[in-house]
Every structure is written in C-alpha cells, then in structure tokens.
Amino acid sequence: MDDALDFLLDKYQQGLPLEDARVRFAALVTLDAENLPMTRFVTIRSFTRAGISISVSGDSPKITHLMSNGKWELAGFWPVQLFQYRIRGTYEIRCGEDERATWHMKPEASRVLDVYHENVRPQSTPLASREQLLEEVATLRRNIDAGLTPFEAKKVSSLWLSPTFIETWEGSDDDRLHDRSIWKLSESKWVRTRLVP
Ligand SMILES: Cc1cc2nc3c(=O)[nH]c(=O)nc-3n(C[C@H](O)[C@H](O)[C@H](O)COP(=O)(O)O)c2cc1C
C-alpha cells in the first residue's frame, strides 16, 4: 500500500471489530511552556481520511500548549494486532454546530463536568480537596435545575489532527523482525522509508 493514511485506516477498521478497546484510545503529547513533553490519553472520536478528531475542553493545558507552539504527537499500541504507531502533523480546533450537536449526545455526567469547567473551574486547575469538587458539582447541579446556570458548554471543541508524518510498527512475534516504516507527506504523496526494527 502506498498511502500511509489508507494503511493506518485499514488497521484501525480491522481493530474495531476485534474489540480491542485500545484502538479507540491514544497518547497525545504536547510541549508545555518550558518545552517539556506532556502526555495524556485521549479518546479518538472519529478517524477518517479527513483526520482524527478528539473532544477537548477549549481551556485545557493541551490546547494552550498547541496554540502556543503547535507541536504534538499521537501514539498508540494495539495489542490484538501487535501494532503501534506515532503520528505528527497539523491541527485545527473546531467549535461550531457539529461540536454542539455531538456534545448533546455525551452522557449527562460528562456534560455536567463540561459545564463545571466553563462556569466553576477550568480543567486541570488545582482543587483544595476531593470534597470541594463534589460540593461544587452538587451546587452546580442545583443551579442548573433551578435554571440559574444554563446547561450548555460553549467551549467544548474538537481537536482535528491531520497527519503529515506517520511511523508504523507491525510486530512479527516469531522472528522479531518487526516491519517498521516512516511515511512522510510530500507534495500530497506519502513517501515510505523502511526502518531497521
Ligand atoms: C481512557 C481515557 C480517555 C480520555 N479521553 C479524553 C478525551 O477524549 N478528551 C480529553 O480532553 N481528555 C480525555 N481524557 C483525560 C485526559 O487524559 C486528561 O487527563 C485531560 O484531558 C486533561 O489533560 P491536560 O491537562 O493535559 O489538557 C481521557 C483519559 C483517559 C484515561
């Protein structure tokens, strides 16, 4: 296969019915203000030729990092297929009608947390204690029920990642001669280079 996206998408589609839950999760790395890497796991909402989409809070550190330096890497390991990848490229943050519609399909508790992020404390900011969070969320729920706080989250966004660099690793358990490649997008074409495993 000559196209890295087709290659990865094929693997991804094969992984979904294998019920390898890990196909849906990936490690997203960004660089913080001190140029230090920060990794967190995220859920892949969709993966098509249009890109990889992840639901994020618009005020989260990962988005602050991206907006300040633009650097990211997404990595995953799919044990059932004995396959790993890492991806770099460009990104776009979208916050429009599609995001609003998708947000309404999230579980209620997740939506309450999103409203909390926007009205009480942003994601990843410090708390005095676990009790503080529980009390503040209970108060928020009462305020939502009383109509004092709108049950909406305007900053929930989708992060769209468009690969321009993909590294793939297909395990070969018997001989350990794993098949590794890097693929780089050059003038709309993927150029593949095999690597020593
Ligand atoms: C399995 C799993 C899936 C997750 N999915 C998401 C996700 O889709 N979006 C998200 O913003 N955080 C997700 N998180 C939480 C992030 O790992 C992270 O704690 C949070 O986004 C704050 O990251 P930041 O402070 O680096 O921005 C997930 C965590 C786990 C363990």
The ligand as an SDF file (V2000), in Angstrom:
LIG
                    3D

 31 33  0  0  0  0  0  0  0  0999 V2000
   -9.0260    6.3570   28.5650 C   0  0  0  0  0  0  0  0  0  0  0  0
   -9.0380    7.8630   28.6800 C   0  0  0  0  0  0  0  0  0  0  0  0
   -9.6810    8.6020   27.7110 C   0  0  0  0  0  0  0  0  0  0  0  0
   -9.6860   10.0070   27.8020 C   0  0  0  0  0  0  0  0  0  0  0  0
  -10.2780   10.7240   26.8010 N   0  0  0  0  0  0  0  0  0  0  0  0
  -10.1890   12.0720   26.8100 C   0  0  0  0  0  0  0  0  0  0  0  0
  -10.6760   12.8490   25.7050 C   0  0  0  0  0  0  0  0  0  0  0  0
  -11.2020   12.3210   24.7140 O   0  0  0  0  0  0  0  0  0  0  0  0
  -10.5530   14.1950   25.7770 N   0  0  0  0  0  0  0  0  0  0  0  0
   -9.9670   14.8270   26.8400 C   0  0  0  0  0  0  0  0  0  0  0  0
   -9.8730   16.0580   26.8200 O   0  0  0  0  0  0  0  0  0  0  0  0
   -9.4930   14.1320   27.8940 N   0  0  0  0  0  0  0  0  0  0  0  0
   -9.5810   12.7670   27.8990 C   0  0  0  0  0  0  0  0  0  0  0  0
   -9.0830   12.0440   28.9610 N   0  0  0  0  0  0  0  0  0  0  0  0
   -8.4890   12.7830   30.0940 C   0  0  0  0  0  0  0  0  0  0  0  0
   -7.0660   13.2210   29.7120 C   0  0  0  0  0  0  0  0  0  0  0  0
   -6.1770   12.1030   29.7990 O   0  0  0  0  0  0  0  0  0  0  0  0
   -6.5210   14.3550   30.5870 C   0  0  0  0  0  0  0  0  0  0  0  0
   -6.4960   13.9720   31.9480 O   0  0  0  0  0  0  0  0  0  0  0  0
   -7.3380   15.6470   30.4500 C   0  0  0  0  0  0  0  0  0  0  0  0
   -7.7420   15.8710   29.1080 O   0  0  0  0  0  0  0  0  0  0  0  0
   -6.5210   16.8660   30.9080 C   0  0  0  0  0  0  0  0  0  0  0  0
   -5.3750   16.9380   30.1010 O   0  0  0  0  0  0  0  0  0  0  0  0
   -4.4200   18.2450   30.0240 P   0  0  0  0  0  0  0  0  0  0  0  0
   -4.3950   18.8380   31.4140 O   0  0  0  0  0  0  0  0  0  0  0  0
   -3.0960   17.6830   29.6370 O   0  0  0  0  0  0  0  0  0  0  0  0
   -5.0040   19.1560   28.9930 O   0  0  0  0  0  0  0  0  0  0  0  0
   -9.0670   10.6520   28.9010 C   0  0  0  0  0  0  0  0  0  0  0  0
   -8.4230    9.8810   29.8680 C   0  0  0  0  0  0  0  0  0  0  0  0
   -8.4010    8.5160   29.7550 C   0  0  0  0  0  0  0  0  0  0  0  0
   -7.6730    7.7040   30.8100 C   0  0  0  0  0  0  0  0  0  0  0  0
  1  2  1  0
  2  3  1  0
  2 30  2  0
  3  4  2  0
  4  5  1  0
  4 28  1  0
  5  6  2  0
  6  7  1  0
  6 13  1  0
  7  8  2  0
  7  9  1  0
  9 10  1  0
 10 11  2  0
 10 12  1  0
 12 13  2  0
 13 14  1  0
 14 15  1  0
 14 28  1  0
 15 16  1  0
 16 17  1  0
 16 18  1  0
 18 19  1  0
 18 20  1  0
 20 21  1  0
 20 22  1  0
 22 23  1  0
 23 24  1  0
 24 25  2  0
 24 26  1  0
 24 27  1  0
 28 29  2  0
 29 30  1  0
 30 31  1  0
M  END
$$$$
